[in-house]
Amino acid sequence: MISESIQQIKASLPAGVTLVAVSKTHPESAIMEAYEAGLRDFGENKVQEMAEKHAALPQDIRWHMIGHLQTNKVKYVVPFVHLIHSVDSARLLAAIDKEARKVGRVVDCLLQVHVAAEQTKFGFAPDELHSLARSGGLDSMPGVRVRGVMAMATNTDDQARVEADFESAARLFGDLRQTVFAASGAFSLLSMGMSDDYPIAVRHGANIVRVGSRIFGQRHYAG
Ligand SMILES: *Cc1c(COP(=O)(O)O)cnc(C)c1O
């Protein structure tokens, strides 16, 4: 079941698009099934859950932090995380930089941009992102490497709205890549698309998709 879903999704993705399997709330056995099917990229949204799974599972798994990260928990993920998708403030970026330098790492990060209609989503507004990037503040952070942008579309059945959200995020990504980050070949990742909308995201240029329920089934939250 898990491996069939993975094969189907992989077959539908163009070359060069990374599939991150979002394994939050799912047991280690489910992750191992996906691992045996060839996946190495897994996404989690809670620090403790990711740290526990990292300790218990094969060390060649690339762990992606996709959920809101509190600055006081940064130290628990910095030693091993592969990519932090959910950098939503300059303060968080500074905290990651500080911890990364302590452990001698350079941590890859994406700037989460808020393009969806919902008020509750975390992330930078597009103009905030432009001013952060232009401020030069990123240049003095040797512990982080800004690799691109992460976005979520509005949670709606309205396909036109989803298209518009992904288009905004893709345009912002393109603008930053050609301006502030033009000198950095590292700014190349656009993470967008989940189970219900990843084909649309890919059409708009996503090169990382984060797919959970379509691989692992429904999530059951305890408590
Ligand atoms: C849970 C989650 C996903 C995966 O959602 P599905 O709809 O299960 O594919 C992707 N991205 C983020 C940020 C998430 O929190």
The ligand as a Gaussian input file, in Angstrom:
#p B3LYP/6-31G(d) Opt

LIG

0 1
 C        1.115000      17.894000       7.116000
 C        1.843000      18.749000       6.125000
 C        2.007000      18.347000       4.792000
 C        1.421000      17.066000       4.226000
 O        0.037000      17.152000       4.152000
 P       -0.830000      16.030000       3.373000
 O       -2.069000      16.754000       3.011000
 O       -1.038000      14.922000       4.335000
 O       -0.047000      15.627000       2.183000
 C        2.766000      19.166000       3.964000
 N        3.312000      20.321000       4.396000
 C        3.152000      20.752000       5.659000
 C        3.785000      22.027000       6.068000
 C        2.412000      19.988000       6.564000
 O        2.271000      20.430000       7.816000

